[in-house]
Amino acid sequence: MDFKSKVALVTGAANGIGRATALGFAGYGAKVVLVDRDGSGAAAVAGAIKQQGGEAISVQADVTKSADVANYVKAAIDAYGRIDCFHNNAGVEGSVKPIHEYDEEVYDQLMSVNVKGVFLGLKNVIPFMIKQRSGAIVNTASIAGLMGSPNMSPYVASKHAVIGFTKAVSGEVAGYGIRVNAVCPGPVDTRMIHSVTEQVSPGDAAGAAERYKGAIPLGRFSTADEIANMVHFLCSDLASGITGAQFAVDGGRTATAGAVTVVGKG
Ligand SMILES: NC(=O)c1ccc[n+]([C@@H]2O[C@H](COP(=O)([O-])OP(=O)(O)OC[C@H]3O[C@@H](n4cnc5c(N)ncnc54)[C@H](O)[C@@H]3O)[C@@H](O)[C@H]2O)c1
């Protein structure tokens, strides 16, 4: 895993999975561009990277706004001249409600971040990768892009859309030496899953978390670093033959969905 002389751009880099990916890229020697609407959070992660002797800049941007997206790409090119790896990751969870109770404004905001944000990232980064005739992109989908999760239908639809973009765009850009894949995390120990479990069981998020964990063969939430490991692999030359694919990092959740457990977990 060697990213020396490579430039990695990460959205949603102030927290959770994006933060872990950005710190990891820096640890492997990449110059990192950290993008988040939480500008001070992104700046703090960039500061931590620089303190450890790495190179990083942060850019405050809302991924739903085309001017902001054009600006974060320009900032990366102005600072480092290229973009080798792009983790198109920023996302929100929306509400936990059945569709007939789902608020239209929450739906619009969720689709705007999770789908339009991914679209704008691809649209603005890819022209530079085409010029370079190389690049590796990982879109953050979810196991909600592989299966239905009742009471989160807009989130599920948005993550199926991310996988759709991954498959279609991979075919458009393969001829330029650009690979596009998706990572599909199961529940990960970040702010987002705690928001979901609190919405599932207000006042008893811990109980909801235990029920989630009960459906995961490994019996626990993944860590942000475990998702980042997959992102780094897919962006590395070790994955040179992989494009248009999606990879679950979910402790076995999707492999056993709906299965009746007849053997104990040990
Ligand atoms: N945590 C999980 O259980 C889980 C599971 C599957 C998929 N995911 C996906 O992983 C990705 C990262 O989520 P996380 O768990 O790290 O959550 P998080 O809330 O910890 O981090 C998300 C980051 O994205 C940023 N962000 C949100 N909207 C933005 C916008 N419009 N413009 C710029 N930045 C924005 C936030 O400020 C935050 O720093 C998301 O796409 C999420 O859907 C998370």
The ligand as an SDF file (V2000), in Angstrom:
LIG
                    3D

 44 48  0  0  0  0  0  0  0  0999 V2000
  -22.0390    4.8510    9.7360 N   0  0  0  0  0  0  0  0  0  0  0  0
  -22.6650    3.8820    9.1170 C   0  0  0  0  0  0  0  0  0  0  0  0
  -23.2040    2.9680    9.7570 O   0  0  0  0  0  0  0  0  0  0  0  0
  -22.6980    3.8440    7.6100 C   0  0  0  0  0  0  0  0  0  0  0  0
  -23.1500    2.6770    6.9910 C   0  0  0  0  0  0  0  0  0  0  0  0
  -23.2030    2.6110    5.6030 C   0  0  0  0  0  0  0  0  0  0  0  0
  -22.8150    3.7120    4.8490 C   0  0  0  0  0  0  0  0  0  0  0  0
  -22.3970    4.8510    5.4730 N   0  0  0  0  0  0  0  0  0  0  0  0
  -22.0340    5.9870    4.6220 C   0  0  0  0  0  0  0  0  0  0  0  0
  -20.7170    6.3920    4.9190 O   0  0  0  0  0  0  0  0  0  0  0  0
  -20.5560    7.7750    4.5670 C   0  0  0  0  0  0  0  0  0  0  0  0
  -19.8920    8.4910    5.7280 C   0  0  0  0  0  0  0  0  0  0  0  0
  -20.7570    8.4130    6.8530 O   0  0  0  0  0  0  0  0  0  0  0  0
  -20.2100    8.4180    8.3840 P   0  0  0  0  0  0  0  0  0  0  0  0
  -20.7400    7.1950    9.0180 O   0  0  0  0  0  0  0  0  0  0  0  0
  -18.7620    8.6900    8.3770 O   0  0  0  0  0  0  0  0  0  0  0  0
  -21.0630    9.6370    8.9400 O   0  0  0  0  0  0  0  0  0  0  0  0
  -20.6260   10.9870    9.6820 P   0  0  0  0  0  0  0  0  0  0  0  0
  -21.8790   11.7220    9.9130 O   0  0  0  0  0  0  0  0  0  0  0  0
  -19.7350   10.6660   10.8220 O   0  0  0  0  0  0  0  0  0  0  0  0
  -19.7270   11.7480    8.5970 O   0  0  0  0  0  0  0  0  0  0  0  0
  -20.3020   12.2950    7.4470 C   0  0  0  0  0  0  0  0  0  0  0  0
  -19.5080   13.5380    7.0670 C   0  0  0  0  0  0  0  0  0  0  0  0
  -20.0890   14.0590    5.8550 O   0  0  0  0  0  0  0  0  0  0  0  0
  -20.2090   15.4600    5.9980 C   0  0  0  0  0  0  0  0  0  0  0  0
  -21.2950   15.9560    5.1480 N   0  0  0  0  0  0  0  0  0  0  0  0
  -22.6150   15.6830    5.2460 C   0  0  0  0  0  0  0  0  0  0  0  0
  -23.2990   16.3680    4.3280 N   0  0  0  0  0  0  0  0  0  0  0  0
  -22.3920   17.1060    3.6230 C   0  0  0  0  0  0  0  0  0  0  0  0
  -22.4870   18.0340    2.5610 C   0  0  0  0  0  0  0  0  0  0  0  0
  -23.6730   18.3760    2.0300 N   0  0  0  0  0  0  0  0  0  0  0  0
  -21.3500   18.5710    2.0590 N   0  0  0  0  0  0  0  0  0  0  0  0
  -20.1380   18.2550    2.6100 C   0  0  0  0  0  0  0  0  0  0  0  0
  -19.9920   17.3950    3.6280 N   0  0  0  0  0  0  0  0  0  0  0  0
  -21.1110   16.8280    4.1400 C   0  0  0  0  0  0  0  0  0  0  0  0
  -20.5020   15.6910    7.4750 C   0  0  0  0  0  0  0  0  0  0  0  0
  -20.2080   17.0160    7.8810 O   0  0  0  0  0  0  0  0  0  0  0  0
  -19.6090   14.6440    8.1180 C   0  0  0  0  0  0  0  0  0  0  0  0
  -18.3100   15.1630    8.4000 O   0  0  0  0  0  0  0  0  0  0  0  0
  -21.9530    8.2690    4.1980 C   0  0  0  0  0  0  0  0  0  0  0  0
  -22.0930    8.2980    2.7910 O   0  0  0  0  0  0  0  0  0  0  0  0
  -22.8620    7.2180    4.8030 C   0  0  0  0  0  0  0  0  0  0  0  0
  -24.1160    7.1610    4.1510 O   0  0  0  0  0  0  0  0  0  0  0  0
  -22.3250    4.9440    6.8350 C   0  0  0  0  0  0  0  0  0  0  0  0
  1  2  1  0
  2  3  2  0
  2  4  1  0
  4  5  1  0
  4 44  2  0
  5  6  2  0
  6  7  1  0
  7  8  2  0
  8  9  1  0
  8 44  1  0
  9 10  1  0
  9 42  1  0
 10 11  1  0
 11 12  1  0
 11 40  1  0
 12 13  1  0
 13 14  1  0
 14 15  2  0
 14 16  1  0
 14 17  1  0
 17 18  1  0
 18 19  2  0
 18 20  1  0
 18 21  1  0
 21 22  1  0
 22 23  1  0
 23 24  1  0
 23 38  1  0
 24 25  1  0
 25 26  1  0
 25 36  1  0
 26 27  1  0
 26 35  1  0
 27 28  2  0
 28 29  1  0
 29 30  1  0
 29 35  2  0
 30 31  1  0
 30 32  2  0
 32 33  1  0
 33 34  2  0
 34 35  1  0
 36 37  1  0
 36 38  1  0
 38 39  1  0
 40 41  1  0
 40 42  1  0
 42 43  1  0
M  CHG  2   8   1  16  -1
M  END
$$$$
